[in-house]
Amino acid sequence: MPGKRRLDQRQERRYPFSGLVRAHDLPLYGLSKALRRPIPGIVKDISSGGLSILSLSILSDRALKPSSLLRCAIRFSDLPVSLPVLSQVRWIQRDDGERKYKIGLQFLL
């Protein structure tokens, strides 16, 4: 329904987190031409089941949708390495007033 906020469906507790993430599309068949470049983003919060990010790039020309598989590299500010994770897009929400998106990701491994 328009104007109605999505109910929080997470089972695990969320923890505020500020870190960087780079996501790469994993197409089911062949090479993806829509998502050649990585999607940079900022992690907004994290739980044992997934995380939500704010994209730092415009997604309007990309074929990212719920159920898309992504290979992500999460960067922790205190560490010199990034953590690789496999995730699935659960939801996408346009950020009000901008052409950026909030994206909910579920960890698969």
C-alpha positions as CSV (number, residue, x, y, z in Angstrom):
1,M,0.0,0.0,0.0
2,P,1.3,3.4,-0.9
3,G,2.3,5.5,2.1
4,K,2.4,2.6,4.5
5,R,5.8,1.7,6.1
6,R,7.1,-1.8,5.6
7,L,6.9,-3.8,8.8
8,D,10.2,-5.0,10.2
9,Q,10.4,-8.7,9.5
10,R,13.9,-9.3,11.0
11,Q,14.1,-12.1,13.6
12,E,17.5,-10.9,15.0
13,R,18.3,-7.7,16.8
14,R,19.7,-4.9,14.7
15,Y,22.9,-3.1,15.7
16,P,23.8,0.4,14.3
17,F,26.9,0.2,12.2
18,S,28.8,2.6,10.0
19,G,31.0,0.9,7.5
20,L,31.6,0.7,3.8
21,V,30.4,-2.1,1.5
22,R,31.1,-2.9,-2.2
23,A,28.5,-5.2,-3.7
24,H,28.9,-7.1,-7.0
25,D,26.0,-8.7,-8.9
26,L,26.1,-12.5,-9.3
27,P,24.0,-13.3,-12.3
28,L,22.3,-16.7,-12.5
29,Y,23.1,-17.1,-16.2
30,G,26.2,-15.8,-18.1
31,L,27.7,-12.4,-17.4
32,S,25.6,-9.5,-16.2
33,K,25.8,-6.5,-18.4
34,A,23.5,-4.4,-16.2
35,L,25.8,-4.4,-13.1
36,R,29.3,-4.2,-14.5
37,R,30.5,-1.8,-11.8
38,P,30.3,-2.6,-8.1
39,I,27.6,-0.9,-6.0
40,P,29.3,1.1,-3.3
41,G,27.4,1.7,-0.1
42,I,27.3,2.6,3.5
43,V,26.2,0.0,6.0
44,K,23.4,1.5,8.2
45,D,22.8,-1.5,10.5
46,I,23.8,-5.1,10.9
47,S,22.4,-8.3,12.5
48,S,23.4,-12.0,12.5
49,G,21.0,-12.5,9.5
50,G,21.9,-9.6,7.3
51,L,22.4,-5.8,6.9
52,S,20.9,-2.7,5.4
53,I,22.9,-0.4,3.2
54,L,22.4,3.0,1.6
55,S,23.7,2.9,-2.0
56,L,26.2,5.6,-2.9
57,S,25.5,5.2,-6.6
58,I,22.4,5.6,-8.8
59,L,20.6,2.3,-9.4
60,S,18.1,3.4,-12.0
61,D,20.0,1.9,-14.9
62,R,20.7,-1.4,-13.1
63,A,18.8,-4.6,-12.9
64,L,19.0,-5.0,-9.2
65,K,15.8,-6.4,-7.7
66,P,14.7,-8.5,-4.7
67,S,16.1,-12.0,-4.9
68,S,19.3,-10.8,-6.7
69,L,22.5,-12.4,-5.4
70,L,25.4,-10.2,-4.4
71,R,29.0,-10.8,-3.4
72,C,29.7,-8.1,-0.9
73,A,32.9,-6.9,0.8
74,I,32.2,-5.2,4.1
75,R,34.9,-2.8,5.3
76,F,35.4,-2.4,9.1
77,S,37.0,0.9,9.9
78,D,39.4,-0.6,12.5
79,L,40.6,-3.4,10.3
80,P,42.9,-3.3,7.2
81,V,40.9,-6.1,5.4
82,S,37.3,-6.5,4.2
83,L,35.0,-9.3,5.1
84,P,33.5,-11.2,2.0
85,V,29.9,-12.3,2.3
86,L,27.4,-13.8,-0.1
87,S,24.0,-12.1,0.3
88,Q,20.5,-11.9,-1.3
89,V,18.6,-8.7,-1.8
90,R,15.4,-8.9,0.3
91,W,14.0,-5.4,-0.3
92,I,14.9,-2.1,-2.1
93,Q,13.5,1.3,-1.1
94,R,14.1,4.6,-2.8
95,D,15.6,7.2,-0.5
96,D,13.3,10.2,-0.3
97,G,14.4,13.1,-2.4
98,E,17.4,11.4,-3.9
99,R,18.1,8.8,-6.6
100,K,19.8,6.5,-4.2
101,Y,18.3,3.4,-2.5
102,K,18.2,1.7,0.8
103,I,18.8,-2.0,0.3
104,G,18.1,-4.9,2.7
105,L,20.5,-7.9,2.3
106,Q,20.2,-11.3,3.9
107,F,23.4,-13.3,4.5
108,L,23.3,-16.7,2.7
109,L,26.3,-18.4,4.4
